[in-house]
Amino acid sequence: MSHEKKSYDQTLVDLEGRVPRLAAPLREAQRRREKRAAGLVSDIRLSGINDLLIRLDDLIIAFIDHPSFKGLAFLLRRSAADFETALEATISGYSSVAFDAMRDVLEIEYLLRDFALDPANITNWLDADQKTLKKYFSPVKVRERLKTAGIGNFGENAESRDYRAHSMSLHLSPHRVGLLPGKGLARDRLFPNDFGFWEIFLHAHGLISAIRSLTEALAPESEVHHLASQDSALLAEARKDVQHTQELYYSMFEARNLLRGNRPGEACAVLSIALRDAGAIRGELLTESKLEAFYDEAIRVAQGEVSPAQQIAVLLVAILNSTDGQ
């Protein structure tokens, strides 16, 4: 008896008849995957991630071939798998899965930086039992050593905000943090769709930097360090591309807080500058006379009985309408 192989779409139809509650998110994830993959075929972001994975593959081989790094090659292999996971989750709409995968990359980055700071910790870590790992190499202990040495980004910047966000997402809390992705399928909108890409390129940059620091500390004249020191134009361009929407997203939260504090002019300025940096409006529009018009609109909206989200929307429309069709 022959059995015709079914396509995934056909299988979903069968599942919708048998287990509709289970089939619904699977169907939606498949719809998102098909839609987004088609729209990303020529996108610089996929080219950048492809370049990242090829570079990690090359570094894994180089690590295996060098006695100082051989024992750590599996960390790079694990990080490559994390990036693959994050990409698939981003395309299918599960931003929180991408976020969790990038937390793993963040911990690998910090561990590699710790090894660069004290190479003896490589052997200590590889030979450690569970008690030693918890006592000396838990994420908080590694981070404390890096902070004391002035290594890493633990100030008030994007990397530091990202670390705090990962820490907050790890533990259950009754308080919803707006900047963190919710569990399950994200809303099919610009910012939720891009969230995973923000994470991928932020942590790709941090990981490559940590690898370079490690190879420079242990074998600065080696081929491994030469490979780690090479810059990727594609990766840099892709990271710059996604940073525009990321900064606009953060600026909207900042503007919302300013509006709640009855500071509409400042809220409008934050948004307009973010839109300029994203290329949505021309820089010359940010003149004093133009900003006065923005402020007037912001004050008018702030005095109305509308939600902060509606205020943000009206401000954005006011700014975009001032572009004279640009």
Secondary structure, 3 states (H helix, E strand, C coil): CCCCCCCHHHHHHHHHHHCHHHHHHHHHHHHHHHHHHHHCCCCHHHHHHHHHHHHHHHHHHHHHCCCCCHHHHHHHHHHHHHHHHHHHHHHHCCHHHHHHHHHHHHHHHHHHHHHHHCCHHHHHHHCCCHHHHHHHCCHHHHHHHHHHCCCCCCCCCHHHHHHHHHHHHHCCCCCCCCCCCCCCCCCCCHHHHHHHHHHHHHHHHHHHHHHHHHHHHHCCCCHHHHHHHCCCHHHHHHHHHHHHHHHHHHHHHHHHHHHHCCCHHHHHHHHHHHHHHCCCCCHHHCCHHHHHHHHHHHHHHHCCCCCHHHHHHHHHHHHHHCCCCC
